Amino acid sequence: MSGSIQWQKSSFSGGQGADCVEVAPEGDRVLIRESDRAAEVIVTDRAKLAAFVAGVKAGEFDHLLG
């Protein structure tokens, strides 16, 4: 991963502090990280991320929230 990656913080994270989810495009891939663990990066592709986001919006993971 290059040093020119432009990370974008989620607006739901508040934009500051160590509790921010960040994403960045890199070619055909999408990078995801937690700002307080910036060295740990999840790599996926756009189609898989889109499927995950659609599942979140549809409530498929609500049972994990308690």
N, C-alpha and C positions, 0 to 999 in steps of 0.2 A: 504494500500500500504506500502510495506516495505521500509526501508532506503537503501536497497541494489539495488535499481533500477538504471540501467545504461542508462541514457538519451543520445540520439544521436541527434546532431543538424543538420539541413538541410544544405547542402553545398551551397544552394541558399541564405541562411540567412547571409552569411558572417562569421559565426562562432563566432562572438563576439558581445557585446552590448546587448541591451534589445529587439531586434527585431528578435529573432530567434525562429523558430518552432522546437520543439523537440519531438521525439517519443521514446518509450521504450516498449519492449515486457514484458509481465507479464503473464506467463502461457498461456492460450488460448486467452488472451486479448491483445490489443494494447493500450497504453496510449499516449495521445497527449496533449501538452501544449504549451503555448506562454511563452518564457523565462522571460518576465517582469511581468508575472502573474502566477508564478510557482505553487501557491497553487490551481489554477483552472485547473483541469485535465479532459479531455474528455476521456471516456473509450468506446472502440468499439471492435469488433472482427476482425480477419484477413480477412475474406471474405468480410465484409462490407468495410473495408479500401481498399482492392484491387479493389472493384467495384467503389469506389470514385476516386481512383487514375486513373483507366481506363477512367472514365468520364472526369476527368481533362485533360488527354492526348488527348482525342477525341474532346476536345473543347466544351463540353456540358455546361460549366460555363463561357465561354468567354463573354457572354452578360452582366455579372455582373461587368465586368471591365470598363465599361463606353463606 
